[in-house]
Amino acid sequence: MTKNELIDQIYSVFEKVPFPRNGMIVASEREESQEVQLFLKDTRWQDVSTEFLFSKFCYGGAVLGFMTKRAFRYYFPAFMLIAVKDYYNDKAPADTAIYHTRLKWSTKEDLKTSQFAEFSDEELHVVAEFMKYMLDAYPDEFDIGCDLVPTYELPEAIKGGWSKYLGLRWGLRRLR
């Protein structure tokens, strides 16, 4: 899939995801969460850019970690677009999107507890295509794990739980 095809697919698949009710953007009452709540309460995902995120937060990608599952579903396409359009200039939000795709899950039950629990199969397919695109476009960028949360390396994440959304044939052929 080309860059432009992926961008078009992100817009078309996620365009009808409903805006989370204002009270449903963040999952906590903590001060940082409430700042995210106020910052995003009237913002469409199509209007989120690196400049927008950094206008309020020193690490723009961190806002995803505060979100409810519904808000995560709504705003995640913006982070994928930032990554696909200009990865090297917009690395913080882009790396955050990649990080969230690498969290360990391999079964449908694991998925239900992840931030991706609210996503449809079609939306999960687009996320898997995004992961494949990023791995192909930037093969040396995604090999750093996180000590705080168990993560897979990007190729292993694709081969694991995400392979069913991409097509298992690709996962086995590409990652042997």
Backbone as CSV, one residue per row, in Angstrom:
resi,resn,N_x,N_y,N_z,CA_x,CA_y,CA_z,C_x,C_y,C_z
1,MET,0.846,-1.176,0.000,0.000,0.000,0.000,0.894,1.243,0.000
2,THR,0.549,2.193,-0.831,1.340,3.420,-0.900,0.946,4.363,0.241
3,LYS,1.773,5.355,0.432,1.518,6.370,1.454,0.157,7.035,1.234
4,ASN,-0.117,7.460,0.008,-1.379,8.148,-0.280,-2.586,7.224,-0.139
5,GLU,-2.434,5.962,-0.512,-3.527,5.006,-0.332,-3.841,4.812,1.146
6,LEU,-2.806,4.718,1.959,-3.009,4.554,3.392,-3.673,5.797,3.997
7,ILE,-3.219,6.957,3.607,-3.830,8.205,4.097,-5.314,8.233,3.729
8,ASP,-5.630,7.906,2.492,-7.036,7.874,2.058,-7.838,6.856,2.866
9,GLN,-7.243,5.698,3.116,-7.928,4.658,3.868,-8.186,5.095,5.316
10,ILE,-7.229,5.747,5.927,-7.418,6.243,7.293,-8.602,7.211,7.331
11,TYR,-8.608,8.169,6.413,-9.714,9.131,6.391,-11.052,8.442,6.137
12,SER,-11.121,7.562,5.160,-12.417,6.977,4.809,-12.941,6.016,5.871
13,VAL,-12.084,5.237,6.491,-12.549,4.254,7.476,-12.915,4.909,8.803
14,PHE,-12.185,5.933,9.198,-12.423,6.534,10.510,-13.333,7.763,10.480
15,GLU,-13.745,8.217,9.311,-14.519,9.451,9.241,-15.853,9.392,9.982
16,LYS,-16.433,8.215,10.128,-17.743,8.111,10.781,-17.666,7.689,12.247
17,VAL,-16.459,7.577,12.778,-16.337,7.254,14.207,-16.905,8.437,14.987
18,PRO,-17.817,8.174,15.909,-18.457,9.288,16.619,-17.509,9.996,17.586
19,PHE,-17.698,11.288,17.676,-16.942,12.102,18.620,-17.317,11.665,20.036
20,PRO,-16.331,11.452,20.901,-16.677,11.045,22.271,-17.359,12.204,22.999
21,ARG,-18.325,11.852,23.797,-18.957,12.910,24.585,-17.877,13.612,25.395
22,ASN,-18.025,14.891,25.613,-16.982,15.670,26.294,-16.539,15.060,27.614
23,GLY,-17.427,14.457,28.323,-17.063,13.840,29.588,-16.369,12.500,29.432
24,MET,-16.202,12.042,28.213,-15.659,10.704,27.979,-14.308,10.719,27.256
25,ILE,-13.584,11.802,27.291,-12.294,11.870,26.597,-11.191,11.270,27.445
26,VAL,-11.174,11.564,28.728,-10.108,11.049,29.591,-10.671,10.050,30.602
27,ALA,-9.778,9.211,31.090,-10.198,8.126,31.975,-9.913,8.412,33.446
28,SER,-9.506,9.618,33.767,-9.098,9.910,35.141,-9.477,11.332,35.516
29,GLU,-9.541,11.574,36.794,-9.803,12.920,37.309,-8.514,13.677,37.618
30,ARG,-7.374,13.034,37.389,-6.094,13.681,37.689,-5.952,14.977,36.893
31,GLU,-5.141,15.862,37.428,-4.971,17.179,36.818,-4.520,17.105,35.363
32,GLU,-3.521,16.233,35.082,-3.021,16.109,33.704,-4.125,15.631,32.772
33,SER,-4.928,14.691,33.260,-6.036,14.177,32.453,-7.037,15.283,32.148
34,GLN,-7.348,16.087,33.141,-8.315,17.150,32.940,-7.795,18.220,31.975
35,GLU,-6.481,18.424,31.943,-5.902,19.336,30.952,-6.131,18.797,29.538
36,VAL,-5.951,17.501,29.369,-6.203,16.873,28.064,-7.681,17.006,27.717
37,GLN,-8.528,16.766,28.693,-9.978,16.881,28.507,-10.355,18.267,27.967
38,LEU,-9.874,19.295,28.631,-10.196,20.667,28.218,-9.604,21.001,26.851
39,PHE,-8.415,20.517,26.613,-7.717,20.804,25.369,-8.425,20.190,24.158
40,LEU,-8.966,19.000,24.318,-9.548,18.277,23.186,-11.071,18.318,23.118
41,LYS,-11.727,18.907,24.084,-13.176,18.751,24.209,-13.984,19.146,22.971
42,ASP,-13.517,20.053,22.175,-14.249,20.455,20.967,-13.419,20.235,19.700
43,THR,-12.435,19.363,19.762,-11.503,19.190,18.648,-11.780,17.885,17.902
44,ARG,-11.982,18.006,16.596,-12.137,16.821,15.746,-10.771,16.194,15.497
45,TRP,-10.722,14.870,15.317,-9.440,14.216,15.076,-8.793,14.735,13.801
46,GLN,-9.599,15.136,12.826,-9.067,15.648,11.561,-8.313,16.968,11.742
47,ASP,-8.512,17.629,12.874,-7.862,18.910,13.148,-6.646,18.794,14.058
48,VAL,-6.311,17.582,14.476,-5.161,17.385,15.357,-3.896,17.285,14.508
49,SER,-2.925,18.112,14.838,-1.629,18.112,14.155,-0.534,18.163,15.217
50,THR,0.684,17.985,14.780,1.801,18.105,15.717,1.825,19.493,16.346
51,GLU,1.636,20.521,15.536,1.655,21.889,16.046,0.564,22.088,17.096
52,PHE,-0.605,21.553,16.824,-1.716,21.656,17.767,-1.350,20.987,19.091
53,LEU,-0.818,19.780,19.028,-0.465,19.048,20.248,0.617,19.762,21.046
54,PHE,1.653,20.244,20.352,2.754,20.895,21.049,2.416,22.314,21.497
55,SER,1.302,22.846,21.045,0.897,24.164,21.531,0.503,24.120,23.004
56,LYS,0.210,22.924,23.517,-0.205,22.783,24.912,0.697,21.839,25.705
57,PHE,1.215,20.808,25.060,1.957,19.764,25.761,3.375,19.663,25.219
58,CYS,4.355,19.536,26.115,5.750,19.454,25.658,6.030,18.131,24.951
59,TYR,5.295,17.078,25.275,5.412,15.820,24.544,4.026,15.504,24.005
60,GLY,3.761,15.950,22.797,2.418,15.904,22.222,1.775,14.548,22.148
61,GLY,2.573,13.496,22.011,2.000,12.171,21.892,1.431,11.621,23.176
62,ALA,1.802,12.201,24.291,1.392,11.663,25.591,-0.112,11.709,25.805
63,VAL,-0.830,12.548,25.095,-2.269,12.666,25.332,-3.001,11.348,25.110
64,LEU,-2.526,10.489,24.239,-3.190,9.203,24.001,-3.272,8.361,25.267
65,GLY,-2.282,8.439,26.094,-2.245,7.639,27.310,-3.292,8.016,28.341
66,PHE,-3.887,9.175,28.222,-4.900,9.634,29.172,-6.319,9.298,28.729
67,MET,-6.482,8.834,27.515,-7.808,8.722,26.910,-8.580,7.470,27.304
68,THR,-9.906,7.630,27.287,-10.784,6.466,27.399,-10.649,5.657,26.113
69,LYS,-11.163,4.460,26.102,-11.089,3.628,24.895,-11.841,4.254,23.731
70,ARG,-12.958,4.885,24.009,-13.720,5.536,22.924,-12.977,6.740,22.364
71,ALA,-12.384,7.525,23.240,-11.615,8.687,22.775,-10.365,8.234,22.023
72,PHE,-9.740,7.171,22.506,-8.566,6.622,21.825,-8.951,6.209,20.399
73,ARG,-10.078,5.537,20.265,-10.560,5.129,18.930,-10.781,6.355,18.055
74,TYR,-11.334,7.404,18.633,-11.641,8.604,17.859,-10.368,9.349,17.432
75,TYR,-9.403,9.511,18.330,-8.226,10.331,18.042,-7.045,9.570,17.438
76,PHE,-7.006,8.254,17.547,-5.854,7.502,17.047,-5.578,7.742,15.557
77,PRO,-6.592,7.891,14.709,-6.291,8.161,13.292,-5.431,9.405,13.083
78,ALA,-5.607,10.419,13.918,-4.787,11.631,13.789,-3.317,11.305,13.999
79,PHE,-3.023,10.444,14.959,-1.642,10.072,15.249,-1.064,9.205,14.132
80,MET,-1.893,8.357,13.545,-1.416,7.587,12.389,-1.085,8.514,11.225
81,LEU,-1.947,9.490,10.977,-1.694,10.435,9.879,-0.422,11.240,10.103
82,ILE,-0.203,11.687,11.327,1.026,12.420,11.634,2.234,11.554,11.312
83,ALA,2.185,10.285,11.702,3.302,9.376,11.450,3.522,9.137,9.966
84,VAL,2.460,8.882,9.245,2.577,8.547,7.825,3.002,9.748,6.999
85,LYS,2.467,10.899,7.288,2.741,12.085,6.473,4.164,12.598,6.617
86,ASP,4.706,12.596,7.824,6.023,13.205,8.005,6.693,12.672,9.261
87,TYR,7.026,11.401,9.269,7.519,10.736,10.468,8.713,11.444,11.106
88,TYR,9.736,11.761,10.325,10.955,12.306,10.927,10.776,13.700,11.510
89,ASN,9.854,14.477,11.007,9.623,15.808,11.563,8.621,15.807,12.706
90,ASP,7.825,14.763,12.815,6.773,14.694,13.824,6.909,13.422,14.654
91,LYS,8.114,13.165,15.133,8.418,11.875,15.741,7.702,11.589,17.054
92,ALA,7.516,12.542,17.914,6.927,12.236,19.231,5.509,11.674,19.106
93,PRO,4.586,12.350,18.431,3.251,11.758,18.280,3.277,10.468,17.456
94,ALA,4.131,10.418,16.451,4.228,9.222,15.609,4.729,8.028,16.413
95,ASP,5.759,8.229,17.214,6.287,7.142,18.043,5.255,6.672,19.062
96,THR,4.441,7.584,19.558,3.391,7.198,20.496,2.379,6.285,19.815
97,ALA,2.013,6.599,18.586,1.079,5.737,17.850,1.675,4.349,17.672
98,ILE,2.924,4.275,17.265,3.595,2.983,17.089,3.678,2.251,18.423
99,TYR,4.015,2.948,19.479,4.126,2.322,20.792,2.815,1.618,21.165
100,HIS,1.697,2.288,20.980,0.418,1.698,21.364,0.086,0.462,20.538
101,THR,0.552,0.382,19.310,0.279,-0.819,18.502,1.128,-1.992,18.954
102,ARG,2.187,-1.735,19.702,3.115,-2.788,20.100,2.796,-3.401,21.453
103,LEU,1.801,-2.888,22.146,1.452,-3.476,23.437,1.085,-4.939,23.234
104,LYS,1.435,-5.763,24.189,1.272,-7.212,24.019,-0.186,-7.640,24.122
105,TRP,-0.677,-8.223,23.056,-1.939,-8.946,23.035,-1.882,-9.886,21.856
106,SER,-2.447,-11.043,22.037,-2.401,-12.012,20.944,-3.720,-12.740,20.758
107,THR,-4.669,-12.546,21.658,-5.963,-13.201,21.521,-7.064,-12.164,21.529
108,LYS,-8.243,-12.587,21.131,-9.397,-11.691,21.137,-9.690,-11.202,22.566
109,GLU,-9.466,-12.061,23.559,-9.682,-11.665,24.957,-8.704,-10.574,25.376
110,ASP,-7.435,-10.704,24.969,-6.448,-9.665,25.262,-6.845,-8.351,24.608
111,LEU,-7.314,-8.443,23.374,-7.706,-7.248,22.639,-8.830,-6.505,23.356
112,LYS,-9.760,-7.234,23.959,-10.897,-6.604,24.631,-10.476,-5.706,25.785
113,THR,-9.319,-5.949,26.371,-8.850,-5.113,27.469,-7.873,-4.037,27.005
114,SER,-7.507,-4.048,25.747,-6.550,-3.070,25.228,-7.258,-1.781,24.827
115,GLN,-6.479,-0.777,24.489,-7.041,0.482,24.016,-7.773,0.301,22.680
116,PHE,-7.531,-0.797,21.997,-8.158,-1.042,20.697,-9.482,-1.795,20.815
117,ALA,-9.985,-1.966,22.026,-11.192,-2.761,22.264,-12.423,-2.208,21.548
118,GLU,-12.503,-0.902,21.335,-13.673,-0.280,20.710,-13.596,-0.260,19.179
119,PHE,-12.466,-0.661,18.615,-12.265,-0.581,17.170,-13.026,-1.694,16.453
120,SER,-13.558,-1.382,15.281,-14.176,-2.407,14.434,-13.069,-3.198,13.737
121,ASP,-13.425,-4.335,13.156,-12.445,-5.118,12.408,-11.854,-4.306,11.254
122,GLU,-12.683,-3.513,10.592,-12.200,-2.679,9.490,-11.184,-1.645,9.990
123,GLU,-11.452,-1.055,11.130,-10.523,-0.083,11.706,-9.231,-0.765,12.134
124,LEU,-9.342,-1.960,12.717,-8.146,-2.710,13.106,-7.319,-3.090,11.881
125,HIS,-7.989,-3.374,10.777,-7.269,-3.657,9.531,-6.438,-2.442,9.111
126,VAL,-7.007,-1.257,9.205,-6.275,-0.042,8.830,-5.090,0.167,9.766
127,VAL,-5.268,-0.094,11.056,-4.153,0.029,12.000,-3.049,-0.959,11.629
128,ALA,-3.423,-2.184,11.276,-2.426,-3.180,10.869,-1.713,-2.744,9.586
129,GLU,-2.433,-2.180,8.652,-1.819,-1.654,7.419,-0.859,-0.511,7.746
130,PHE,-1.253,0.322,8.686,-0.391,1.411,9.155,0.913,0.846,9.717
131,MET,0.806,-0.182,10.556,2.000,-0.798,11.142,2.911,-1.359,10.056
132,LYS,2.329,-2.056,9.105,3.109,-2.634,8.001,3.795,-1.527,7.199
133,TYR,3.044,-0.468,6.909,3.621,0.648,6.159,4.808,1.257,6.907
134,MET,4.630,1.508,8.199,5.693,2.128,8.982,6.918,1.223,9.058
135,LEU,6.726,-0.059,9.205,7.844,-0.992,9.249,8.574,-1.022,7.907
136,ASP,7.827,-1.017,6.818,8.447,-1.019,5.489,9.161,0.300,5.192
137,ALA,8.556,1.407,5.581,9.117,2.727,5.274,10.296,3.090,6.174
138,TYR,10.270,2.605,7.424,11.290,2.972,8.414,11.762,1.723,9.161
139,PRO,12.394,0.780,8.482,12.689,-0.528,9.092,13.616,-0.495,10.301
140,ASP,14.421,0.522,10.453,15.372,0.566,11.564,14.906,1.421,12.738
141,GLU,13.686,1.871,12.707,13.223,2.826,13.715,12.515,2.214,14.918
142,PHE,12.004,1.007,14.821,11.068,0.530,15.837,11.555,-0.709,16.560
143,ASP,12.760,-0.643,17.108,13.292,-1.801,17.818,13.546,-1.521,19.293
144,ILE,12.998,-0.442,19.811,13.220,-0.092,21.212,11.975,-0.463,22.010
145,GLY,12.135,-1.291,23.016,11.027,-1.676,23.883,10.860,-0.676,25.007
146,CYS,9.953,-0.960,25.896,9.693,-0.107,27.052,9.731,-0.983,28.291
147,ASP,10.503,-0.604,29.281,10.616,-1.400,30.496,9.350,-1.328,31.358
148,LEU,8.554,-0.287,31.198,7.392,-0.105,32.061,6.202,-0.968,31.664
149,VAL,6.030,-1.189,30.371,4.889,-1.937,29.854,5.416,-2.975,28.875
150,PRO,4.939,-4.228,28.977,5.430,-5.232,28.027,5.040,-4.880,26.595
151,THR,6.007,-4.827,25.723,5.738,-4.542,24.311,6.446,-5.562,23.444
152,TYR,5.933,-5.717,22.242,6.598,-6.491,21.207,7.400,-5.531,20.345
153,GLU,8.436,-6.043,19.691,9.038,-5.269,18.616,7.983,-5.201,17.515
154,LEU,8.028,-4.204,16.673,6.995,-4.010,15.665,6.797,-5.243,14.775
155,PRO,7.868,-5.885,14.270,7.623,-7.088,13.453,6.907,-8.194,14.230
156,GLU,7.239,-8.347,15.498,6.599,-9.387,16.312,5.142,-9.037,16.589
157,ALA,4.849,-7.768,16.786,3.465,-7.353,17.001,2.622,-7.656,15.767
158,ILE,3.186,-7.399,14.596,2.465,-7.678,13.357,2.256,-9.186,13.206
159,LYS,3.279,-9.951,13.494,3.186,-11.405,13.365,2.240,-11.984,14.410
160,GLY,2.106,-11.337,15.537,1.258,-11.815,16.619,-0.200,-11.437,16.409
161,GLY,-0.747,-10.694,17.353,-2.173,-10.384,17.353,-2.672,-9.622,16.141
162,TRP,-1.817,-8.849,15.503,-2.271,-8.031,14.377,-2.348,-8.799,13.067
163,SER,-1.711,-9.952,12.975,-1.639,-10.665,11.691,-3.012,-10.997,11.133
164,LYS,-3.970,-11.301,11.984,-5.300,-11.648,11.478,-5.973,-10.466,10.785
165,TYR,-5.583,-9.253,11.134,-6.174,-8.077,10.504,-5.431,-7.675,9.240
166,LEU,-4.237,-8.153,9.081,-3.449,-7.859,7.902,-3.587,-8.953,6.864
167,GLY,-3.738,-10.155,7.311,-3.681,-11.322,6.449,-2.459,-12.113,6.866
168,LEU,-2.670,-13.282,7.395,-1.589,-14.081,7.947,-0.507,-14.367,6.917
169,ARG,-0.890,-14.519,5.662,0.098,-14.823,4.626,1.202,-13.782,4.589
170,TRP,0.825,-12.498,4.656,1.850,-11.446,4.632,2.768,-11.598,5.826
171,GLY,2.191,-11.781,7.019,2.984,-11.864,8.233,4.011,-12.967,8.176
172,LEU,3.627,-14.127,7.691,4.569,-15.244,7.627,5.627,-15.031,6.560
173,ARG,5.212,-14.527,5.408,6.155,-14.325,4.317,7.169,-13.223,4.666
174,ARG,6.684,-12.123,5.206,7.528,-10.949,5.454,8.469,-11.151,6.636
175,LEU,8.053,-11.922,7.623,8.780,-11.942,8.883,9.524,-13.233,9.158
176,ARG,9.658,-14.131,8.204,10.401,-15.379,8.424,11.854,-15.122,8.600
